Amino acid sequence: MPDGSFLPEDDQDFLKLKGIEHALLEEEVNGEKRRAIEFLGVLLPPNLYVRQDGHLLAGARVSVLVLIPKGYAKTQLDSWYVFPAIFLAGGQTAPCANGESELFGRKWQFWSRHLAAGEWREGIDGLETYLQYIRSGLKES
């Protein structure tokens, strides 16, 4: 398992200080390294559910995966993935969250969310602000 060296020191400090449960992942894809951070045990807001035994379950915890692109943190983070898949109260997927991607040996639900131009502040923003963005995106779905 990587030692965190692909994350900037500010991100490593934030994760340690806040005690955020996570895993750092790497895999080879077509001769290139793919890197990601998996946030473990993220509590879903009350508007989102997981399916268990054919029923929608509230109050669940999921994993949220964020790919770490080459050049991060100068390069902004973009979109995220959730495992297991999550649903709205009626059983439908949230808007722009109906794709599926095979990453790190699992099928992840893709959440296509993009920061607007200028929202990523190089040298200021990192995992702390992006995790806030993810939590807001889940609540607003």
Helices and strands as residue ranges (DSSP letters): H 9-18, E 22-29, E 32-43, E 49-52, E 55-57, E 61-67, E 80-83, E 86-87, E 99-103, E 106-111, H 127-139
